[in-house]
Amino acid sequence: MVNSHRLNRCYVELPYTLPQDHLLYVIMKNTNIDIWKKKVDWIAENNGMALLNTHSDYMGFNGRKLSLEEYPIDYYIDFLEYVKTAYKDQYWHVLPRDVVSFWVQKMK
């Protein structure tokens, strides 16, 4: 959603469309990326935008023992590899600021 109160100022609200990592792996204790894969497939089939919000504080790095509030970084890496492979040349991998620039240009 693009909201412009002044000609030179606007913002774009980007909703996350995939379940957050903390919910899936810390609270619900999932042990694979199946939910992320299923949801990104559904989003792609419906021409939507996949936006995933993760936080490195919940990722366990370097193969060390995980705390109760962490999940293996491999889940995130596996998901990125899945998208890269399953949707090769079909996605626009950009930063949020690039999406904002796109919509600002479109609104002119």
TILUM-479780 format. One record per atom (N, C-alpha, C): residue number from 1; residue in three letters; atom name; z, y, x. Coordinates in nm, 2 decimals. Layout:
<r NUM ALA CA <Z Y X>>
...
REM end
This chain:
<r 1 MET N <0.00 -0.12 0.08>>
<r 1 MET CA <0.00 0.00 0.00>>
<r 1 MET C <0.00 0.12 0.09>>
<r 2 VAL N <-0.09 0.21 0.06>>
<r 2 VAL CA <-0.10 0.34 0.14>>
<r 2 VAL C <-0.04 0.45 0.05>>
<r 3 ASN N <0.05 0.52 0.11>>
<r 3 ASN CA <0.11 0.63 0.04>>
<r 3 ASN C <0.10 0.76 0.12>>
<r 4 SER N <0.04 0.86 0.06>>
<r 4 SER CA <0.02 0.98 0.13>>
<r 4 SER C <0.07 1.10 0.05>>
<r 5 HIS N <0.17 1.17 0.11>>
<r 5 HIS CA <0.23 1.28 0.05>>
<r 5 HIS C <0.17 1.41 0.10>>
<r 6 ARG N <0.12 1.41 0.22>>
<r 6 ARG CA <0.05 1.52 0.28>>
<r 6 ARG C <-0.08 1.47 0.34>>
<r 7 LEU N <-0.18 1.56 0.36>>
<r 7 LEU CA <-0.30 1.51 0.41>>
<r 7 LEU C <-0.29 1.45 0.55>>
<r 8 ASN N <-0.20 1.50 0.63>>
<r 8 ASN CA <-0.19 1.46 0.77>>
<r 8 ASN C <-0.08 1.35 0.79>>
<r 9 ARG N <-0.01 1.31 0.68>>
<r 9 ARG CA <0.10 1.21 0.70>>
<r 9 ARG C <0.08 1.10 0.59>>
<r 10 CYS N <0.09 0.98 0.64>>
<r 10 CYS CA <0.09 0.87 0.54>>
<r 10 CYS C <0.16 0.75 0.61>>
<r 11 TYR N <0.18 0.65 0.53>>
<r 11 TYR CA <0.24 0.53 0.58>>
<r 11 TYR C <0.17 0.41 0.50>>
<r 12 VAL N <0.17 0.30 0.56>>
<r 12 VAL CA <0.12 0.18 0.50>>
<r 12 VAL C <0.23 0.08 0.49>>
<r 13 GLU N <0.26 0.02 0.38>>
<r 13 GLU CA <0.36 -0.08 0.36>>
<r 13 GLU C <0.30 -0.21 0.37>>
<r 14 LEU N <0.34 -0.29 0.47>>
<r 14 LEU CA <0.29 -0.42 0.50>>
<r 14 LEU C <0.39 -0.53 0.46>>
<r 15 PRO N <0.37 -0.60 0.35>>
<r 15 PRO CA <0.47 -0.70 0.31>>
<r 15 PRO C <0.45 -0.83 0.39>>
<r 16 TYR N <0.57 -0.89 0.43>>
<r 16 TYR CA <0.55 -1.01 0.50>>
<r 16 TYR C <0.52 -1.12 0.39>>
<r 17 THR N <0.43 -1.21 0.43>>
<r 17 THR CA <0.38 -1.30 0.33>>
<r 17 THR C <0.42 -1.45 0.36>>
<r 18 LEU N <0.48 -1.47 0.48>>
<r 18 LEU CA <0.53 -1.60 0.52>>
<r 18 LEU C <0.68 -1.60 0.53>>
<r 19 PRO N <0.74 -1.71 0.50>>
<r 19 PRO CA <0.89 -1.71 0.51>>
<r 19 PRO C <0.94 -1.68 0.65>>
<r 20 GLN N <1.04 -1.60 0.66>>
<r 20 GLN CA <1.10 -1.56 0.79>>
<r 20 GLN C <1.16 -1.68 0.86>>
<r 21 ASP N <1.15 -1.68 0.99>>
<r 21 ASP CA <1.20 -1.79 1.08>>
<r 21 ASP C <1.35 -1.82 1.05>>
<r 22 HIS N <1.43 -1.72 1.04>>
<r 22 HIS CA <1.57 -1.74 1.02>>
<r 22 HIS C <1.60 -1.82 0.89>>
<r 23 LEU N <1.53 -1.79 0.78>>
<r 23 LEU CA <1.55 -1.86 0.66>>
<r 23 LEU C <1.51 -2.01 0.68>>
<r 24 LEU N <1.39 -2.03 0.74>>
<r 24 LEU CA <1.34 -2.17 0.75>>
<r 24 LEU C <1.42 -2.26 0.84>>
<r 25 TYR N <1.45 -2.20 0.96>>
<r 25 TYR CA <1.50 -2.29 1.07>>
<r 25 TYR C <1.65 -2.28 1.09>>
<r 26 VAL N <1.71 -2.17 1.05>>
<r 26 VAL CA <1.86 -2.15 1.07>>
<r 26 VAL C <1.93 -2.19 0.94>>
<r 27 ILE N <1.89 -2.13 0.83>>
<r 27 ILE CA <1.96 -2.15 0.71>>
<r 27 ILE C <1.92 -2.28 0.64>>
<r 28 MET N <1.78 -2.30 0.63>>
<r 28 MET CA <1.74 -2.43 0.56>>
<r 28 MET C <1.72 -2.55 0.66>>
<r 29 LYS N <1.74 -2.52 0.79>>
<r 29 LYS CA <1.74 -2.63 0.89>>
<r 29 LYS C <1.61 -2.71 0.89>>
<r 30 ASN N <1.49 -2.65 0.86>>
<r 30 ASN CA <1.36 -2.72 0.87>>
<r 30 ASN C <1.34 -2.75 1.02>>
<r 31 THR N <1.26 -2.86 1.04>>
<r 31 THR CA <1.24 -2.91 1.18>>
<r 31 THR C <1.09 -2.91 1.21>>
<r 32 ASN N <1.01 -2.84 1.13>>
<r 32 ASN CA <0.86 -2.84 1.16>>
<r 32 ASN C <0.80 -2.72 1.10>>
<r 33 ILE N <0.67 -2.70 1.12>>
<r 33 ILE CA <0.61 -2.57 1.08>>
<r 33 ILE C <0.53 -2.60 0.95>>
<r 34 ASP N <0.55 -2.71 0.88>>
<r 34 ASP CA <0.47 -2.74 0.76>>
<r 34 ASP C <0.46 -2.64 0.66>>
<r 35 ILE N <0.58 -2.57 0.63>>
<r 35 ILE CA <0.58 -2.47 0.53>>
<r 35 ILE C <0.49 -2.35 0.57>>
<r 36 TRP N <0.50 -2.31 0.69>>
<r 36 TRP CA <0.42 -2.20 0.74>>
<r 36 TRP C <0.27 -2.23 0.73>>
<r 37 LYS N <0.24 -2.36 0.77>>
<r 37 LYS CA <0.10 -2.40 0.77>>
<r 37 LYS C <0.05 -2.40 0.62>>
<r 38 LYS N <0.12 -2.46 0.54>>
<r 38 LYS CA <0.08 -2.47 0.39>>
<r 38 LYS C <0.06 -2.33 0.34>>
<r 39 LYS N <0.15 -2.24 0.36>>
<r 39 LYS CA <0.14 -2.10 0.31>>
<r 39 LYS C <0.03 -2.03 0.37>>
<r 40 VAL N <0.01 -2.03 0.50>>
<r 40 VAL CA <-0.11 -1.96 0.56>>
<r 40 VAL C <-0.24 -2.02 0.51>>
<r 41 ASP N <-0.25 -2.15 0.49>>
<r 41 ASP CA <-0.37 -2.21 0.43>>
<r 41 ASP C <-0.39 -2.15 0.29>>
<r 42 TRP N <-0.29 -2.14 0.21>>
<r 42 TRP CA <-0.30 -2.09 0.07>>
<r 42 TRP C <-0.35 -1.94 0.08>>
<r 43 ILE N <-0.28 -1.86 0.17>>
<r 43 ILE CA <-0.32 -1.72 0.18>>
<r 43 ILE C <-0.47 -1.71 0.22>>
<r 44 ALA N <-0.51 -1.79 0.31>>
<r 44 ALA CA <-0.65 -1.78 0.36>>
<r 44 ALA C <-0.75 -1.82 0.25>>
<r 45 GLU N <-0.71 -1.92 0.17>>
<r 45 GLU CA <-0.80 -1.96 0.06>>
<r 45 GLU C <-0.81 -1.85 -0.05>>
<r 46 ASN N <-0.71 -1.77 -0.06>>
<r 46 ASN CA <-0.71 -1.66 -0.16>>
<r 46 ASN C <-0.74 -1.53 -0.10>>
<r 47 ASN N <-0.79 -1.53 0.02>>
<r 47 ASN CA <-0.84 -1.40 0.09>>
<r 47 ASN C <-0.72 -1.30 0.11>>
<r 48 GLY N <-0.61 -1.35 0.14>>
<r 48 GLY CA <-0.49 -1.26 0.15>>
<r 48 GLY C <-0.46 -1.23 0.30>>
<r 49 MET N <-0.35 -1.16 0.32>>
<r 49 MET CA <-0.31 -1.12 0.45>>
<r 49 MET C <-0.18 -1.20 0.49>>
<r 50 ALA N <-0.19 -1.27 0.60>>
<r 50 ALA CA <-0.07 -1.34 0.65>>
<r 50 ALA C <0.00 -1.26 0.75>>
<r 51 LEU N <0.13 -1.23 0.71>>
<r 51 LEU CA <0.21 -1.15 0.80>>
<r 51 LEU C <0.34 -1.22 0.82>>
<r 52 LEU N <0.38 -1.26 0.94>>
<r 52 LEU CA <0.50 -1.33 0.97>>
<r 52 LEU C <0.59 -1.25 1.05>>
<r 53 ASN N <0.72 -1.24 1.00>>
<r 53 ASN CA <0.82 -1.17 1.06>>
<r 53 ASN C <0.92 -1.26 1.13>>
<r 54 THR N <0.92 -1.26 1.26>>
<r 54 THR CA <1.01 -1.35 1.34>>
<r 54 THR C <1.10 -1.26 1.43>>
<r 55 HIS N <1.20 -1.32 1.48>>
<r 55 HIS CA <1.29 -1.25 1.57>>
<r 55 HIS C <1.33 -1.33 1.68>>
<r 56 SER N <1.31 -1.28 1.80>>
<r 56 SER CA <1.34 -1.36 1.92>>
<r 56 SER C <1.49 -1.40 1.94>>
<r 57 ASP N <1.58 -1.33 1.87>>
<r 57 ASP CA <1.72 -1.37 1.88>>
<r 57 ASP C <1.74 -1.51 1.82>>
<r 58 TYR N <1.66 -1.56 1.74>>
<r 58 TYR CA <1.67 -1.69 1.68>>
<r 58 TYR C <1.59 -1.80 1.75>>
<r 59 MET N <1.52 -1.76 1.85>>
<r 59 MET CA <1.43 -1.86 1.92>>
<r 59 MET C <1.51 -1.91 2.05>>
<r 60 GLY N <1.51 -2.04 2.07>>
<r 60 GLY CA <1.56 -2.09 2.19>>
<r 60 GLY C <1.46 -2.11 2.29>>
<r 61 PHE N <1.48 -2.05 2.41>>
<r 61 PHE CA <1.38 -2.05 2.51>>
<r 61 PHE C <1.42 -2.14 2.63>>
<r 62 ASN N <1.32 -2.18 2.71>>
<r 62 ASN CA <1.35 -2.26 2.83>>
<r 62 ASN C <1.41 -2.39 2.81>>
<r 63 GLY N <1.40 -2.45 2.70>>
<r 63 GLY CA <1.44 -2.59 2.68>>
<r 63 GLY C <1.60 -2.61 2.68>>
<r 64 ARG N <1.67 -2.50 2.69>>
<r 64 ARG CA <1.82 -2.51 2.69>>
<r 64 ARG C <1.87 -2.55 2.56>>
<r 65 LYS N <1.99 -2.59 2.56>>
<r 65 LYS CA <2.06 -2.64 2.43>>
<r 65 LYS C <2.06 -2.52 2.33>>
<r 66 LEU N <2.02 -2.55 2.21>>
<r 66 LEU CA <2.02 -2.45 2.11>>
<r 66 LEU C <2.16 -2.42 2.04>>
<r 67 SER N <2.18 -2.30 2.01>>
<r 67 SER CA <2.30 -2.27 1.93>>
<r 67 SER C <2.27 -2.30 1.79>>
<r 68 LEU N <2.37 -2.29 1.70>>
<r 68 LEU CA <2.36 -2.31 1.56>>
<r 68 LEU C <2.26 -2.21 1.49>>
<r 69 GLU N <2.25 -2.09 1.56>>
<r 69 GLU CA <2.16 -1.98 1.51>>
<r 69 GLU C <2.02 -1.98 1.57>>
<r 70 GLU N <1.98 -2.09 1.63>>
<r 70 GLU CA <1.85 -2.09 1.70>>
<r 70 GLU C <1.76 -2.21 1.66>>
<r 71 TYR N <1.63 -2.19 1.68>>
<r 71 TYR CA <1.54 -2.30 1.66>>
<r 71 TYR C <1.45 -2.30 1.79>>
<r 72 PRO N <1.38 -2.41 1.82>>
<r 72 PRO CA <1.30 -2.41 1.94>>
<r 72 PRO C <1.18 -2.32 1.93>>
<r 73 ILE N <1.15 -2.25 2.04>>
<r 73 ILE CA <1.04 -2.16 2.04>>
<r 73 ILE C <0.91 -2.23 2.02>>
<r 74 ASP N <0.91 -2.36 2.04>>
<r 74 ASP CA <0.79 -2.44 2.01>>
<r 74 ASP C <0.73 -2.43 1.87>>
<r 75 TYR N <0.82 -2.41 1.77>>
<r 75 TYR CA <0.78 -2.39 1.63>>
<r 75 TYR C <0.69 -2.27 1.62>>
<r 76 TYR N <0.73 -2.17 1.68>>
<r 76 TYR CA <0.65 -2.04 1.68>>
<r 76 TYR C <0.51 -2.06 1.75>>
<r 77 ILE N <0.52 -2.12 1.87>>
<r 77 ILE CA <0.40 -2.14 1.95>>
<r 77 ILE C <0.31 -2.23 1.87>>
<r 78 ASP N <0.36 -2.34 1.82>>
<r 78 ASP CA <0.28 -2.43 1.74>>
<r 78 ASP C <0.21 -2.36 1.62>>
<r 79 PHE N <0.28 -2.27 1.56>>
<r 79 PHE CA <0.22 -2.20 1.44>>
<r 79 PHE C <0.10 -2.11 1.49>>
<r 80 LEU N <0.13 -2.04 1.60>>
<r 80 LEU CA <0.02 -1.95 1.65>>
<r 80 LEU C <-0.10 -2.03 1.69>>
<r 81 GLU N <-0.08 -2.15 1.76>>
<r 81 GLU CA <-0.19 -2.24 1.80>>
<r 81 GLU C <-0.26 -2.29 1.67>>
<r 82 TYR N <-0.19 -2.32 1.57>>
<r 82 TYR CA <-0.25 -2.37 1.44>>
<r 82 TYR C <-0.34 -2.27 1.39>>
<r 83 VAL N <-0.30 -2.14 1.38>>
<r 83 VAL CA <-0.38 -2.04 1.32>>
<r 83 VAL C <-0.50 -2.01 1.41>>
<r 84 LYS N <-0.48 -2.01 1.54>>
<r 84 LYS CA <-0.59 -1.99 1.64>>
<r 84 LYS C <-0.69 -2.09 1.62>>
<r 85 THR N <-0.65 -2.22 1.60>>
<r 85 THR CA <-0.75 -2.33 1.59>>
<r 85 THR C <-0.81 -2.34 1.45>>
<r 86 ALA N <-0.73 -2.34 1.35>>
<r 86 ALA CA <-0.77 -2.37 1.21>>
<r 86 ALA C <-0.86 -2.25 1.16>>
<r 87 TYR N <-0.83 -2.13 1.21>>
<r 87 TYR CA <-0.90 -2.01 1.16>>
<r 87 TYR C <-0.98 -1.94 1.27>>
<r 88 LYS N <-1.03 -2.01 1.37>>
<r 88 LYS CA <-1.10 -1.95 1.48>>
<r 88 LYS C <-1.21 -1.86 1.42>>
<r 89 ASP N <-1.22 -1.74 1.48>>
<r 89 ASP CA <-1.32 -1.64 1.44>>
<r 89 ASP C <-1.31 -1.60 1.29>>
<r 90 GLN N <-1.20 -1.62 1.23>>
<r 90 GLN CA <-1.18 -1.59 1.09>>
<r 90 GLN C <-1.07 -1.49 1.06>>
<r 91 TYR N <-1.00 -1.45 1.16>>
<r 91 TYR CA <-0.88 -1.36 1.14>>
<r 91 TYR C <-0.89 -1.24 1.23>>
<r 92 TRP N <-0.82 -1.14 1.18>>
<r 92 TRP CA <-0.81 -1.01 1.25>>
<r 92 TRP C <-0.67 -1.00 1.31>>
<r 93 HIS N <-0.66 -1.03 1.44>>
<r 93 HIS CA <-0.53 -1.03 1.50>>
<r 93 HIS C <-0.50 -0.89 1.57>>
<r 94 VAL N <-0.42 -0.81 1.49>>
<r 94 VAL CA <-0.40 -0.68 1.54>>
<r 94 VAL C <-0.25 -0.64 1.52>>
<r 95 LEU N <-0.21 -0.53 1.58>>
<r 95 LEU CA <-0.08 -0.48 1.56>>
<r 95 LEU C <-0.07 -0.40 1.43>>
<r 96 PRO N <0.05 -0.38 1.37>>
<r 96 PRO CA <0.06 -0.31 1.25>>
<r 96 PRO C <0.00 -0.17 1.26>>
<r 97 ARG N <0.01 -0.10 1.37>>
<r 97 ARG CA <-0.05 0.03 1.39>>
<r 97 ARG C <-0.20 0.03 1.37>>
<r 98 ASP N <-0.26 -0.08 1.40>>
<r 98 ASP CA <-0.41 -0.09 1.39>>
<r 98 ASP C <-0.44 -0.11 1.24>>
<r 99 VAL N <-0.36 -0.18 1.16>>
<r 99 VAL CA <-0.38 -0.19 1.02>>
<r 99 VAL C <-0.37 -0.05 0.95>>
<r 100 VAL N <-0.27 0.03 1.00>>
<r 100 VAL CA <-0.25 0.16 0.95>>
<r 100 VAL C <-0.37 0.25 0.98>>
<r 101 SER N <-0.42 0.24 1.10>>
<r 101 SER CA <-0.54 0.32 1.14>>
<r 101 SER C <-0.66 0.28 1.05>>
<r 102 PHE N <-0.67 0.15 1.02>>
<r 102 PHE CA <-0.78 0.11 0.94>>
<r 102 PHE C <-0.77 0.17 0.80>>
<r 103 TRP N <-0.65 0.17 0.74>>
<r 103 TRP CA <-0.64 0.22 0.60>>
<r 103 TRP C <-0.65 0.37 0.60>>
<r 104 VAL N <-0.60 0.44 0.70>>
<r 104 VAL CA <-0.61 0.58 0.71>>
<r 104 VAL C <-0.75 0.62 0.71>>
<r 105 GLN N <-0.83 0.56 0.79>>
<r 105 GLN CA <-0.98 0.59 0.80>>
<r 105 GLN C <-1.05 0.56 0.67>>
<r 106 LYS N <-1.01 0.45 0.60>>
<r 106 LYS CA <-1.07 0.42 0.47>>
<r 106 LYS C <-1.03 0.52 0.36>>
<r 107 MET N <-0.92 0.58 0.38>>
<r 107 MET CA <-0.87 0.68 0.27>>
<r 107 MET C <-0.94 0.81 0.29>>
<r 108 LYS N <-1.00 0.84 0.40>>
<r 108 LYS CA <-1.06 0.97 0.43>>
<r 108 LYS C <-1.19 0.99 0.34>>
REM end
